[in-house]
Amino acid sequence: MQRSRTSWTRPIRALAIACVALGAVMTAPGAAPEPSPIPTSWEFDFDAGPLRLARVDVPGVGVRPFFYLTFTVTNFWGADLLYAPDFYLKTDMGEILRSGENIPPAVTAEMLKRLGNPLIKDQISILGSVLEGVENARSGVVIWPATDLDVDEIMVFAANLSGESTVFWTKDRQTGQRQRHVLRKTLMLRYETPGDMTDRGGEPLERVETLWVMR
Protein backbone atom coordinates (compact mmCIF):
# COMPACT_ATOMS: atom_id res chain seq x y z
CA MET A 1 0.00 0.00 0.00
CA GLN A 2 1.36 3.42 -0.93
CA ARG A 3 2.04 5.66 2.06
CA SER A 4 0.61 9.14 2.27
CA ARG A 5 2.97 12.03 3.03
CA THR A 6 2.30 15.39 4.60
CA SER A 7 2.71 18.39 2.30
CA TRP A 8 5.76 19.76 4.10
CA THR A 9 7.82 16.61 3.44
CA ARG A 10 7.67 17.02 -0.33
CA PRO A 11 9.80 20.20 -0.58
CA ILE A 12 12.34 18.64 1.81
CA ARG A 13 12.56 15.46 -0.28
CA ALA A 14 12.78 17.46 -3.50
CA LEU A 15 15.59 19.51 -1.94
CA ALA A 16 17.50 16.36 -0.96
CA ILE A 17 17.11 14.87 -4.42
CA ALA A 18 18.40 18.05 -6.03
CA CYS A 19 21.47 17.93 -3.77
CA VAL A 20 22.20 14.33 -4.74
CA ALA A 21 21.70 15.05 -8.43
CA LEU A 22 23.94 18.11 -8.49
CA GLY A 23 26.61 16.97 -6.04
CA ALA A 24 27.14 20.52 -4.81
CA VAL A 25 26.33 22.85 -1.92
CA MET A 26 23.33 25.10 -2.57
CA THR A 27 23.62 28.84 -2.07
CA ALA A 28 20.23 29.12 -0.39
CA PRO A 29 19.07 26.11 1.67
CA GLY A 30 15.42 25.32 1.04
CA ALA A 31 15.39 27.10 -2.32
CA ALA A 32 15.37 24.01 -4.54
CA PRO A 33 12.80 24.52 -7.32
CA GLU A 34 9.75 22.31 -7.63
CA PRO A 35 7.76 21.46 -10.77
CA SER A 36 4.79 23.63 -11.62
CA PRO A 37 1.51 22.15 -10.29
CA ILE A 38 0.09 22.64 -13.80
CA PRO A 39 2.17 21.46 -16.81
CA THR A 40 3.89 24.40 -18.49
CA SER A 41 5.30 22.42 -21.40
CA TRP A 42 4.69 19.20 -23.31
CA GLU A 43 4.32 16.13 -21.14
CA PHE A 44 3.74 12.39 -21.58
CA ASP A 45 1.28 10.41 -19.50
CA PHE A 46 3.43 7.75 -17.82
CA ASP A 47 2.18 4.48 -16.36
CA ALA A 48 4.86 2.55 -14.46
CA GLY A 49 4.59 -1.18 -14.06
CA PRO A 50 6.17 -2.99 -11.10
CA LEU A 51 9.88 -2.93 -10.38
CA ARG A 52 11.07 -6.53 -10.10
CA LEU A 53 14.22 -8.57 -9.65
CA ALA A 54 15.10 -11.28 -12.17
CA ARG A 55 18.00 -13.68 -12.56
CA VAL A 56 19.34 -14.36 -16.02
CA ASP A 57 22.02 -16.75 -17.22
CA VAL A 58 24.53 -14.46 -18.95
CA PRO A 59 26.57 -16.27 -21.63
CA GLY A 60 30.14 -16.76 -20.48
CA VAL A 61 29.43 -15.23 -17.06
CA GLY A 62 26.74 -17.25 -15.31
CA VAL A 63 23.50 -16.37 -13.55
CA ARG A 64 23.30 -12.71 -12.55
CA PRO A 65 20.54 -10.59 -10.95
CA PHE A 66 18.91 -7.64 -12.74
CA PHE A 67 16.25 -5.08 -11.88
CA TYR A 68 13.66 -4.38 -14.54
CA LEU A 69 10.69 -2.06 -14.93
CA THR A 70 7.92 -2.09 -17.53
CA PHE A 71 6.11 1.10 -18.47
CA THR A 72 3.72 2.74 -20.94
CA VAL A 73 3.89 6.27 -22.33
CA THR A 74 0.83 7.95 -23.88
CA ASN A 75 0.64 11.25 -25.70
CA PHE A 76 -2.38 13.43 -24.89
CA TRP A 77 -0.62 16.72 -25.67
CA GLY A 78 -2.27 17.51 -29.00
CA ALA A 79 0.78 17.08 -31.23
CA ASP A 80 3.31 14.36 -32.00
CA LEU A 81 6.04 14.05 -29.35
CA LEU A 82 9.50 12.48 -29.56
CA TYR A 83 10.15 9.94 -26.81
CA ALA A 84 13.69 8.97 -25.81
CA PRO A 85 13.70 6.85 -22.63
CA ASP A 86 16.19 7.92 -19.97
CA PHE A 87 16.03 6.10 -16.63
CA TYR A 88 18.35 6.07 -13.62
CA LEU A 89 18.23 3.77 -10.60
CA LYS A 90 19.71 4.99 -7.33
CA THR A 91 20.10 3.03 -4.09
CA ASP A 92 20.37 4.35 -0.55
CA MET A 93 24.02 3.23 -0.64
CA GLY A 94 24.75 5.93 -3.21
CA GLU A 95 25.00 3.72 -6.29
CA ILE A 96 23.58 5.31 -9.45
CA LEU A 97 22.92 3.16 -12.52
CA ARG A 98 21.68 4.21 -15.95
CA SER A 99 19.26 1.80 -17.60
CA GLY A 100 20.73 -0.23 -20.43
CA GLU A 101 24.36 0.29 -19.46
CA ASN A 102 26.33 -2.95 -18.97
CA ILE A 103 23.30 -4.98 -20.05
CA PRO A 104 24.29 -7.71 -22.54
CA PRO A 105 21.96 -8.04 -25.55
CA ALA A 106 21.25 -11.63 -24.47
CA VAL A 107 19.80 -10.35 -21.17
CA THR A 108 17.47 -7.92 -22.95
CA ALA A 109 16.35 -10.66 -25.34
CA GLU A 110 15.67 -13.04 -22.47
CA MET A 111 13.66 -10.48 -20.51
CA LEU A 112 11.52 -9.67 -23.56
CA LYS A 113 10.93 -13.39 -24.02
CA ARG A 114 9.87 -13.78 -20.39
CA LEU A 115 7.49 -10.84 -20.58
CA GLY A 116 5.80 -12.53 -23.52
CA ASN A 117 4.21 -9.35 -24.86
CA PRO A 118 5.17 -8.34 -28.43
CA LEU A 119 4.02 -4.76 -27.72
CA ILE A 120 6.76 -4.27 -25.10
CA LYS A 121 9.94 -2.88 -26.66
CA ASP A 122 13.46 -2.46 -25.34
CA GLN A 123 14.62 1.09 -24.67
CA ILE A 124 16.28 1.40 -28.08
CA SER A 125 13.37 0.07 -30.14
CA ILE A 126 10.83 2.27 -28.34
CA LEU A 127 12.66 5.49 -29.23
CA GLY A 128 10.81 7.67 -31.72
CA SER A 129 7.80 9.85 -32.39
CA VAL A 130 4.65 9.06 -30.39
CA LEU A 131 1.36 10.01 -32.03
CA GLU A 132 -1.53 11.36 -29.99
CA GLY A 133 -4.09 9.03 -28.44
CA VAL A 134 -4.39 5.87 -26.38
CA GLU A 135 -4.24 3.74 -29.51
CA ASN A 136 -0.71 5.04 -30.15
CA ALA A 137 0.68 4.44 -26.65
CA ARG A 138 4.04 2.70 -26.44
CA SER A 139 5.15 0.13 -23.88
CA GLY A 140 8.72 -0.67 -22.96
CA VAL A 141 11.08 -2.24 -20.45
CA VAL A 142 14.26 -0.90 -18.87
CA ILE A 143 16.89 -3.02 -17.16
CA TRP A 144 19.71 -2.39 -14.66
CA PRO A 145 22.35 -4.76 -13.24
CA ALA A 146 21.53 -5.52 -9.60
CA THR A 147 25.06 -5.12 -8.30
CA ASP A 148 24.06 -4.66 -4.64
CA LEU A 149 21.14 -6.63 -3.19
CA ASP A 150 21.54 -5.46 0.40
CA VAL A 151 19.85 -2.06 0.22
CA ASP A 152 16.89 -0.52 2.05
CA GLU A 153 15.65 1.94 -0.58
CA ILE A 154 15.67 2.28 -4.36
CA MET A 155 14.69 5.35 -6.37
CA VAL A 156 14.00 5.28 -10.10
CA PHE A 157 14.19 8.59 -12.01
CA ALA A 158 12.33 8.70 -15.34
CA ALA A 159 13.44 11.67 -17.45
CA ASN A 160 12.37 12.95 -20.88
CA LEU A 161 8.70 12.78 -19.93
CA SER A 162 8.24 16.57 -19.83
CA GLY A 163 9.67 19.66 -21.49
CA GLU A 164 9.55 21.72 -18.29
CA SER A 165 12.93 22.98 -17.05
CA THR A 166 14.39 25.69 -14.84
CA VAL A 167 17.78 27.20 -14.00
CA PHE A 168 19.26 26.51 -10.55
CA TRP A 169 22.42 27.94 -9.01
CA THR A 170 24.79 26.21 -6.59
CA LYS A 171 28.09 27.16 -4.97
CA ASP A 172 31.20 25.10 -5.70
CA ARG A 173 32.51 23.42 -2.53
CA GLN A 174 36.14 24.29 -3.21
CA THR A 175 36.18 27.53 -5.21
CA GLY A 176 33.07 29.19 -3.79
CA GLN A 177 32.05 30.22 -7.29
CA ARG A 178 28.42 30.04 -8.40
CA GLN A 179 27.55 27.34 -10.92
CA ARG A 180 24.56 27.29 -13.26
CA HIS A 181 22.53 24.11 -13.69
CA VAL A 182 19.50 23.34 -15.81
CA LEU A 183 17.03 21.13 -13.91
CA ARG A 184 14.36 19.21 -15.81
CA LYS A 185 11.04 17.87 -14.62
CA THR A 186 11.59 14.20 -13.80
CA LEU A 187 9.36 11.53 -12.33
CA MET A 188 10.70 9.81 -9.21
CA LEU A 189 9.49 6.37 -8.12
CA ARG A 190 10.64 5.35 -4.62
CA TYR A 191 10.68 1.78 -3.33
CA GLU A 192 11.37 0.30 0.08
CA THR A 193 13.54 -2.80 -0.02
CA PRO A 194 14.45 -3.63 3.59
CA GLY A 195 16.85 -6.50 4.06
CA ASP A 196 19.03 -8.61 1.80
CA MET A 197 17.31 -9.48 -1.50
CA THR A 198 19.67 -12.33 -2.39
CA ASP A 199 16.95 -14.94 -1.99
CA ARG A 200 14.11 -12.75 -3.21
CA GLY A 201 11.92 -14.03 -6.01
CA GLY A 202 10.24 -12.05 -8.77
CA GLU A 203 7.48 -10.45 -6.70
CA PRO A 204 7.14 -6.67 -7.15
CA LEU A 205 9.11 -4.34 -4.92
CA GLU A 206 6.96 -2.07 -2.77
CA ARG A 207 6.54 1.38 -4.29
CA VAL A 208 5.92 3.92 -1.52
CA GLU A 209 6.09 7.23 -3.36
CA THR A 210 5.56 8.69 -6.83
CA LEU A 211 6.64 12.32 -7.17
CA TRP A 212 7.58 14.84 -9.86
CA VAL A 213 10.90 16.56 -9.04
CA MET A 214 13.31 18.94 -10.75
CA ARG A 215 16.58 17.09 -11.38
VOTORKOL-132705 format. One line per field, with one value per residue (C-alpha): residue number from 1; x, y, z; chain. Coordinates in nm, 2 decimals. Layout:
N
seq: c(NUM	...)
c1: c(X	...)
c2: c(Y	...)
c3: c(Z	...)
mol: c(A	...)
end
This chain:
215
seq: c(1	2	3	4	5	6	7	8	9	10	11	12	13	14	15	16	17	18	19	20	21	22	23	24	25	26	27	28	29	30	31	32	33	34	35	36	37	38	39	40	41	42	43	44	45	46	47	48	49	50	51	52	53	54	55	56	57	58	59	60	61	62	63	64	65	66	67	68	69	70	71	72	73	74	75	76	77	78	79	80	81	82	83	84	85	86	87	88	89	90	91	92	93	94	95	96	97	98	99	100	101	102	103	104	105	106	107	108	109	110	111	112	113	114	115	116	117	118	119	120	121	122	123	124	125	126	127	128	129	130	131	132	133	134	135	136	137	138	139	140	141	142	143	144	145	146	147	148	149	150	151	152	153	154	155	156	157	158	159	160	161	162	163	164	165	166	167	168	169	170	171	172	173	174	175	176	177	178	179	180	181	182	183	184	185	186	187	188	189	190	191	192	193	194	195	196	197	198	199	200	201	202	203	204	205	206	207	208	209	210	211	212	213	214	215)
c1: c(0.00	0.14	0.20	0.06	0.30	0.23	0.27	0.58	0.78	0.77	0.98	1.23	1.26	1.28	1.56	1.75	1.71	1.84	2.15	2.22	2.17	2.39	2.66	2.71	2.63	2.33	2.36	2.02	1.91	1.54	1.54	1.54	1.28	0.97	0.78	0.48	0.15	0.01	0.22	0.39	0.53	0.47	0.43	0.37	0.13	0.34	0.22	0.49	0.46	0.62	0.99	1.11	1.42	1.51	1.80	1.93	2.20	2.45	2.66	3.01	2.94	2.67	2.35	2.33	2.05	1.89	1.63	1.37	1.07	0.79	0.61	0.37	0.39	0.08	0.06	-0.24	-0.06	-0.23	0.08	0.33	0.60	0.95	1.01	1.37	1.37	1.62	1.60	1.84	1.82	1.97	2.01	2.04	2.40	2.48	2.50	2.36	2.29	2.17	1.93	2.07	2.44	2.63	2.33	2.43	2.20	2.12	1.98	1.75	1.63	1.57	1.37	1.15	1.09	0.99	0.75	0.58	0.42	0.52	0.40	0.68	0.99	1.35	1.46	1.63	1.34	1.08	1.27	1.08	0.78	0.46	0.14	-0.15	-0.41	-0.44	-0.42	-0.07	0.07	0.40	0.51	0.87	1.11	1.43	1.69	1.97	2.24	2.15	2.51	2.41	2.11	2.15	1.98	1.69	1.57	1.57	1.47	1.40	1.42	1.23	1.34	1.24	0.87	0.82	0.97	0.96	1.29	1.44	1.78	1.93	2.24	2.48	2.81	3.12	3.25	3.61	3.62	3.31	3.21	2.84	2.75	2.46	2.25	1.95	1.70	1.44	1.10	1.16	0.94	1.07	0.95	1.06	1.07	1.14	1.35	1.45	1.69	1.90	1.73	1.97	1.69	1.41	1.19	1.02	0.75	0.71	0.91	0.70	0.65	0.59	0.61	0.56	0.66	0.76	1.09	1.33	1.66)
c2: c(0.00	0.34	0.57	0.91	1.20	1.54	1.84	1.98	1.66	1.70	2.02	1.86	1.55	1.75	1.95	1.64	1.49	1.81	1.79	1.43	1.50	1.81	1.70	2.05	2.29	2.51	2.88	2.91	2.61	2.53	2.71	2.40	2.45	2.23	2.15	2.36	2.21	2.26	2.15	2.44	2.24	1.92	1.61	1.24	1.04	0.78	0.45	0.26	-0.12	-0.30	-0.29	-0.65	-0.86	-1.13	-1.37	-1.44	-1.67	-1.45	-1.63	-1.68	-1.52	-1.72	-1.64	-1.27	-1.06	-0.76	-0.51	-0.44	-0.21	-0.21	0.11	0.27	0.63	0.79	1.13	1.34	1.67	1.75	1.71	1.44	1.40	1.25	0.99	0.90	0.68	0.79	0.61	0.61	0.38	0.50	0.30	0.43	0.32	0.59	0.37	0.53	0.32	0.42	0.18	-0.02	0.03	-0.29	-0.50	-0.77	-0.80	-1.16	-1.03	-0.79	-1.07	-1.30	-1.05	-0.97	-1.34	-1.38	-1.08	-1.25	-0.93	-0.83	-0.48	-0.43	-0.29	-0.25	0.11	0.14	0.01	0.23	0.55	0.77	0.99	0.91	1.00	1.14	0.90	0.59	0.37	0.50	0.44	0.27	0.01	-0.07	-0.22	-0.09	-0.30	-0.24	-0.48	-0.55	-0.51	-0.47	-0.66	-0.55	-0.21	-0.05	0.19	0.23	0.54	0.53	0.86	0.87	1.17	1.30	1.28	1.66	1.97	2.17	2.30	2.57	2.72	2.65	2.79	2.62	2.72	2.51	2.34	2.43	2.75	2.92	3.02	3.00	2.73	2.73	2.41	2.33	2.11	1.92	1.79	1.42	1.15	0.98	0.64	0.54	0.18	0.03	-0.28	-0.36	-0.65	-0.86	-0.95	-1.23	-1.49	-1.28	-1.40	-1.20	-1.04	-0.67	-0.43	-0.21	0.14	0.39	0.72	0.87	1.23	1.48	1.66	1.89	1.71)
c3: c(0.00	-0.09	0.21	0.23	0.30	0.46	0.23	0.41	0.34	-0.03	-0.06	0.18	-0.03	-0.35	-0.19	-0.10	-0.44	-0.60	-0.38	-0.47	-0.84	-0.85	-0.60	-0.48	-0.19	-0.26	-0.21	-0.04	0.17	0.10	-0.23	-0.45	-0.73	-0.76	-1.08	-1.16	-1.03	-1.38	-1.68	-1.85	-2.14	-2.33	-2.11	-2.16	-1.95	-1.78	-1.64	-1.45	-1.41	-1.11	-1.04	-1.01	-0.96	-1.22	-1.26	-1.60	-1.72	-1.90	-2.16	-2.05	-1.71	-1.53	-1.35	-1.25	-1.10	-1.27	-1.19	-1.45	-1.49	-1.75	-1.85	-2.09	-2.23	-2.39	-2.57	-2.49	-2.57	-2.90	-3.12	-3.20	-2.94	-2.96	-2.68	-2.58	-2.26	-2.00	-1.66	-1.36	-1.06	-0.73	-0.41	-0.05	-0.06	-0.32	-0.63	-0.95	-1.25	-1.60	-1.76	-2.04	-1.95	-1.90	-2.00	-2.25	-2.55	-2.45	-2.12	-2.30	-2.53	-2.25	-2.05	-2.36	-2.40	-2.04	-2.06	-2.35	-2.49	-2.84	-2.77	-2.51	-2.67	-2.53	-2.47	-2.81	-3.01	-2.83	-2.92	-3.17	-3.24	-3.04	-3.20	-3.00	-2.84	-2.64	-2.95	-3.02	-2.66	-2.64	-2.39	-2.30	-2.05	-1.89	-1.72	-1.47	-1.32	-0.96	-0.83	-0.46	-0.32	0.04	0.02	0.20	-0.06	-0.44	-0.64	-1.01	-1.20	-1.53	-1.75	-2.09	-1.99	-1.98	-2.15	-1.83	-1.71	-1.48	-1.40	-1.06	-0.90	-0.66	-0.50	-0.57	-0.25	-0.32	-0.52	-0.38	-0.73	-0.84	-1.09	-1.33	-1.37	-1.58	-1.39	-1.58	-1.46	-1.38	-1.23	-0.92	-0.81	-0.46	-0.33	0.01	0.00	0.36	0.41	0.18	-0.15	-0.24	-0.20	-0.32	-0.60	-0.88	-0.67	-0.72	-0.49	-0.28	-0.43	-0.15	-0.34	-0.68	-0.72	-0.99	-0.90	-1.08	-1.14)
mol: c(A	A	A	A	A	A	A	A	A	A	A	A	A	A	A	A	A	A	A	A	A	A	A	A	A	A	A	A	A	A	A	A	A	A	A	A	A	A	A	A	A	A	A	A	A	A	A	A	A	A	A	A	A	A	A	A	A	A	A	A	A	A	A	A	A	A	A	A	A	A	A	A	A	A	A	A	A	A	A	A	A	A	A	A	A	A	A	A	A	A	A	A	A	A	A	A	A	A	A	A	A	A	A	A	A	A	A	A	A	A	A	A	A	A	A	A	A	A	A	A	A	A	A	A	A	A	A	A	A	A	A	A	A	A	A	A	A	A	A	A	A	A	A	A	A	A	A	A	A	A	A	A	A	A	A	A	A	A	A	A	A	A	A	A	A	A	A	A	A	A	A	A	A	A	A	A	A	A	A	A	A	A	A	A	A	A	A	A	A	A	A	A	A	A	A	A	A	A	A	A	A	A	A	A	A	A	A	A	A	A	A	A	A	A	A)
end
